[in-house]
Amino acid sequence: MNSPQYFGTDGIRGTAGLFPMTRDFVYQLGRAAAQVLRDQHGQPPRLVVARDTRESGFWLSQALLAGLRAEGAYVRDLGVLPTPAVAFLTQSQAAHSGAVISASHNPAAENGIKFFNDRGMKLSEAQELAIEARLADLLQEETPEIPDEPEHIAAELAEEYIRDLLNEQPGLDLSGLRILLDCANGAQYAVAPIVLRELGADLVVLNAEPDGQNINDHAGSEAMRSDPADFAARLREHQADLGIAFDGDADRVILMDEKGNLVDGDHMLAMLGAWLHKQGRLLGDALVTTTMANGGLKVYAEQQGYTLVLTPVGDKYVTDELLKLAQADGSEGKMGVGGEQSGHIILLDGRHHTGDGLRTALAILAILREQPGQTLSQLTGQIAKFPQLIASCKVAQKIPLDQLPDVQAFAQQIRDQLPGLQTLNMRYSGTESKFRLMLEADTRHSPAELAALAWQMVDQIQTSTGTPPGAKAEVMNVAEGGLIPRPSAA
């Protein structure tokens, strides 16, 4: 089977205004999707569509809606809502598909489109190829003028999503808990404050005033991971008990404890797995994560008595493994737990099949409140992480890594130089022109020692791929948070 031309691991992405993120392309994409859905279901398809707060989101949504409706689709426009709300409402409304216009944690200039199937899950590759086959012909046709029409928002569906979040945690009382909440100026800027205040939390809200350009701009979960000290200073300033930060479309969440320590996806997976395991509710008695997970998570899982299942990087693979567990184990009364270090956590049951940052945060808060007076640092203190970092850099082209002998030779040099090396993982991003390297070692090696080698690998990969000097690169200490600067020449 051929690979999709436009669909990547997380939908279609690009710079707004440049192909494929243009009005013409997105209009014809809407037509193609509606045609495939109509053929699949034997009737005019029903869809729900939402977007995040990017300025380009409005005109891209207008183009998508026009294309869908041109083929007879019935579409309910949700306006600005988190990606997981679209996934949930697709299923709850018995829609044939859902679509969200967002580039997640990427800068405001970028945008993307992701479709969900009728179960609130990503489309299969076969469905994506079917859409692209129709799209190839439609792109030869002239696109009609698409007027900017007033939005008719189905606000009552946002209320249904909010009710679902609240109903899942009956009795959760956050009274007396001060939370510093960072909404990334993104899709969660309205819903999260409503939900947390309804539960009694004392909120200090940051970055909840989107202007179309400030989404993810020194805000949200990725900013917290890159510069935890800045968020920790604000936590102390407001005397908050903990912090919560979402990414632009709110399928990810990162927390911070009262001491200013980062609480990432590995921590949350560990806590959720142990919590459900003790109740006998952990699906397959297994926790699903990717090969990028910290080795400390494996140690903790073994201590707690549940299994850790590793998949390739990507929430699609995590979801696929959770569905296999559900088929083998039966999901009645149980919940599947899987996700990534980035804070994309999937709590799988009959009505939820995708990551939801707010739903995850509420589950962690429920665990926290089970023992009166317990702090988040006490809850996470049992999870000891290994030194681990991720290097990321722009590349001019994604030449297969096995065709880059200098890169392979330096990777072997790293293995030879680090006797305590636990993991070396090299890959290209599925959504961006980026290379990523993950290094993890035992305590014989320091983060600084790993970082020095990571920066050398960044230079090597950019040279080998013909990337111009000075292209963006960074090395992040993912175990503790924070960027590690390039070592000085001296």
Long-range contacts (C-beta under 8 A, 24 or more apart in sequence): 1-125, 1-126, 1-129, 2-129, 3-125, 4-125, 4-128, 4-129, 4-132, 5-132, 6-132, 6-135, 7-123, 7-125, 7-128, 7-131, 7-132, 8-430, 8-431, 9-314, 9-316, 9-430, 9-431, 10-104, 10-112, 10-114, 10-122, 10-430, 10-431, 11-112, 11-113, 11-114, 11-115, 11-122, 12-112, 12-113, 12-114, 13-103, 13-106, 13-110, 13-111, 13-112, 13-431, 13-432, 14-110, 14-111, 14-112, 15-109, 15-110, 15-111, 16-54, 16-55, 16-56, 16-60, 16-109, 16-110, 16-111, 17-56, 21-56, 21-60, 21-110, 21-111, 21-112, 23-59, 23-60, 23-62, 23-63, 23-143, 23-146, 24-63, 24-139, 24-143, 25-139, 26-60, 26-63, 26-64, 26-67, 26-113, 27-63, 27-64, 27-66, 27-67, 27-70, 27-143, 27-144, 27-146, 28-67, 28-135, 28-138, 28-139, 28-141, 28-143, 29-64, 29-67, 29-113, 29-131, 29-135, 30-63, 30-64, 30-65, 30-66, 30-67, 30-68, 30-69, 30-70, 30-71, 30-73, 31-67, 31-68, 31-70, 31-71, 31-134, 31-138, 32-67, 32-131, 32-132, 32-134, 32-135, 32-138, 33-67, 33-68, 33-97, 33-99, 33-115, 33-131, 34-67, 34-68, 34-70, 34-71, 34-72, 34-73, 35-71, 35-134, 36-127, 36-130, 36-131, 36-134, 37-73, 37-96, 37-97, 38-71, 38-72, 38-73, 40-96, 40-127, 41-96, 44-71, 44-72, 44-73, 44-74, 45-73, 45-74, 45-96, 45-97, 46-73, 46-74, 46-75, 46-76, 46-93, 46-94, 46-95, 46-96, 47-73, 47-74, 47-75, 47-76, 47-90, 47-95, 47-96, 47-97, 47-98, 47-99, 48-75, 48-76, 48-78, 48-86, 48-89, 48-90, 48-93, 48-95, 48-98, 48-99, 48-154, 48-157, 49-75, 49-76, 49-77, 49-78, 49-86, 49-98, 49-99, 49-100, 49-101, 50-77, 50-78, 50-79, 50-80, 50-81, 50-82, 50-83, 50-85, 50-86, 50-98, 50-99, 50-100, 50-101, 50-187, 51-79, 51-80, 51-100, 51-101, 51-102, 51-187, 52-80, 52-82, 52-83, 52-100, 52-101, 52-102, 52-103, 52-186, 52-187, 52-215, 52-248, 52-249, 53-80, 53-185, 53-186, 53-187, 53-189, 53-210, 53-212, 53-215, 53-248, 54-101, 54-102, 54-103, 54-108, 54-111, 54-212, 54-215, 54-248, 55-108, 55-212, 55-213, 56-111, 57-101, 57-102, 57-111, 58-148, 58-151, 59-148, 60-101, 60-111, 60-113, 61-101, 62-146, 62-147, 62-148, 62-149, 63-146, 64-99, 64-101, 64-113, 66-146, 76-154, 76-157, 77-151, 77-152, 77-153, 77-154, 78-153, 78-154, 78-157, 78-158, 79-151, 79-153, 79-155, 79-158, 80-187, 80-189, 80-190, 80-210, 81-158, 81-161, 81-187, 81-191, 82-187, 82-188, 82-191, 82-246, 82-249, 82-250, 82-251, 82-356, 82-357, 82-358, 83-114, 83-187, 83-249, 83-250, 83-251, 83-354, 84-250, 84-251, 84-352, 84-354, 84-355, 84-356, 84-357, 84-358, 84-359, 85-158, 85-161, 85-191, 86-116, 87-116, 87-120, 87-121, 87-352, 87-353, 87-354, 87-356, 88-120, 88-161, 88-164, 88-351, 88-352, 88-356, 89-157, 89-160, 89-161, 90-116, 90-117, 90-118, 90-119, 90-120, 91-118, 91-119, 91-120, 91-351, 91-353, 92-160, 92-164, 92-351, 93-157, 94-118, 97-123, 100-249, 102-187, 102-248, 102-249, 103-248, 104-247, 104-248, 104-249, 104-251, 104-252, 105-184, 105-216, 105-220, 105-221, 105-222, 105-247, 105-248, 105-249, 105-252, 106-216, 106-248, 106-432, 107-215, 107-216, 107-217, 108-212, 108-213, 108-214, 108-215, 108-216, 108-217, 112-431, 116-354, 119-353, 120-352, 120-353, 120-354, 121-319, 121-353, 121-354, 122-316, 122-319, 122-354, 158-191, 161-191, 162-191, 162-194, 162-195, 162-198, 164-351, 165-195, 165-358, 165-359, 165-362, 166-195, 166-198, 166-199, 168-359, 168-362, 169-199, 169-362, 169-363, 169-365, 169-366, 172-199, 172-362, 172-365, 172-366, 172-369, 173-199, 173-200, 173-369, 174-199, 174-200, 174-201, 174-365, 174-369, 175-200, 175-201, 176-200, 176-202, 177-201, 177-202, 177-241, 177-242, 177-365, 177-369, 178-202, 178-203, 178-204, 178-238, 178-239, 178-240, 178-241, 179-203, 179-204, 179-240, 179-241, 179-242, 179-243, 179-244, 180-204, 180-206, 180-231, 180-234, 180-235, 180-238, 180-240, 180-242, 180-243, 180-244, 180-256, 181-205, 181-206, 181-208, 181-243, 181-244, 181-245, 182-206, 182-207, 182-219, 182-220, 182-221, 182-223, 182-224, 182-231, 182-243, 182-244, 182-245, 182-246, 183-207, 183-208, 183-219, 183-220, 183-246, 184-215, 184-216, 184-219, 184-220, 184-221, 184-223, 184-245, 184-246, 184-247, 184-248, 184-250, 185-209, 185-210, 185-211, 185-214, 185-215, 185-216, 185-217, 185-219, 185-220, 185-248, 186-210, 186-215, 186-216, 186-220, 186-246, 186-247, 186-248, 186-249, 186-250, 187-248, 187-249, 187-250, 188-246, 188-250, 188-357, 188-358, 191-250, 191-358, 192-244, 192-246, 192-250, 192-358, 195-358, 195-362, 199-362, 199-365, 204-238, 204-240, 206-234, 215-248, 216-247, 216-248, 220-245, 220-246, 220-247, 220-248, 221-245, 221-246, 221-247, 221-252, 221-253, 221-254, 221-342, 221-343, 221-357, 222-247, 224-254, 224-256, 224-262, 224-481, 225-254, 225-262, 225-264, 225-342, 225-476, 225-478, 225-481, 226-474, 226-476, 226-481, 226-482, 226-483, 227-481, 227-482, 227-483, 228-256, 228-260, 228-261, 228-262, 228-480, 228-481, 228-482, 229-260, 229-482, 231-256, 231-260, 232-256, 232-260, 235-260, 236-260, 241-375, 241-376, 242-376, 244-361, 246-357, 246-358, 247-343, 247-357, 250-356, 250-357, 250-358, 251-344, 251-354, 251-355, 251-356, 251-357, 252-342, 252-343, 252-344, 252-355, 252-357, 253-343, 253-345, 253-357, 253-358, 253-360, 253-361, 254-343, 255-361, 255-364, 255-376, 257-375, 257-376, 257-377, 257-380, 258-375, 258-376, 258-377, 259-377, 261-377, 261-380, 261-480, 262-480, 262-481, 263-376, 263-380, 264-341, 264-342, 264-343, 264-478, 264-481, 265-289, 265-339, 265-340, 265-341, 265-342, 265-343, 265-344, 265-345, 266-293, 266-294, 266-296, 266-297, 266-341, 266-383, 266-385, 267-380, 267-383, 268-339, 268-343, 268-345, 268-360, 268-364, 269-293, 269-297, 269-337, 269-338, 269-339, 269-345, 270-297, 270-300, 270-301, 270-304, 270-383, 271-364, 271-367, 271-379, 271-380, 271-383, 272-337, 272-345, 272-347, 272-360, 272-363, 272-364, 272-367, 273-301, 273-304, 273-306, 273-337, 274-300, 274-304, 274-306, 275-367, 276-334, 276-335, 276-337, 277-304, 277-305, 277-306, 281-333, 281-334, 281-335, 282-306, 282-334, 282-335, 282-337, 283-322, 283-325, 283-326, 283-329, 283-331, 283-334, 283-335, 283-336, 283-337, 283-348, 284-325, 284-326, 284-328, 284-329, 284-336, 286-325, 287-337, 287-338, 288-318, 288-321, 288-322, 288-325, 288-336, 288-337, 288-338, 288-339, 289-318, 289-338, 289-339, 289-340, 289-341, 290-314, 290-317, 290-318, 290-340, 290-341, 291-423, 291-425, 292-340, 292-341, 292-390, 292-425, 292-438, 293-340, 293-341, 294-341, 294-385, 294-386, 294-388, 294-440, 294-478, 294-479, 295-385, 295-386, 295-388, 295-422, 295-423, 295-440, 295-442, 296-383, 296-384, 296-385, 296-386, 297-383, 297-385, 299-384, 300-382, 300-383, 300-384, 309-338, 311-338, 313-340, 313-425, 313-427, 313-430, 314-430, 315-339, 315-340, 315-344, 315-346, 315-354, 315-355, 318-346, 319-346, 319-348, 319-353, 319-354, 322-346, 322-348, 323-348, 341-478, 385-479, 385-480, 386-422, 386-440, 386-441, 386-442, 386-443, 386-479, 387-440, 387-441, 387-442, 387-443, 387-445, 387-446, 387-447, 387-450, 387-479, 388-423, 388-438, 388-439, 388-440, 388-441, 388-450, 388-477, 388-478, 388-479, 389-438, 389-439, 389-440, 389-447, 389-450, 389-451, 389-454, 389-475, 389-476, 389-477, 389-478, 389-479, 389-484, 390-436, 390-437, 390-438, 390-475, 390-476, 390-478, 391-436, 391-437, 391-438, 391-439, 391-454, 391-455, 391-457, 391-458, 391-473, 391-474, 391-475, 391-476, 392-429, 392-434, 392-435, 392-436, 392-437, 392-473, 392-474, 392-475, 392-476, 393-434, 393-435, 393-458, 393-461, 393-462, 393-467, 393-471, 393-472, 393-473, 393-474, 394-433, 394-434, 394-462, 394-467, 394-471, 394-472, 394-473, 395-428, 395-433, 395-434, 395-435, 395-461, 395-462, 395-465, 395-467, 395-471, 396-433, 396-465, 396-466, 396-467, 396-468, 396-471, 397-433, 397-465, 397-466, 398-428, 398-433, 398-435, 398-465, 399-464, 399-465, 401-426, 401-427, 401-428, 404-461, 404-464, 404-465, 406-460, 406-463, 406-464, 407-457, 407-460, 407-461, 407-464, 410-456, 410-457, 410-460, 411-457, 414-439, 414-453, 414-457, 417-453, 418-445, 418-449, 418-450, 418-453, 419-444, 420-444, 420-445, 421-445, 426-457, 435-461, 435-465, 437-461, 438-478, 447-477, 447-479, 447-480, 447-484, 448-484, 451-475, 451-477, 451-484, 451-487, 452-487, 455-486, 455-487
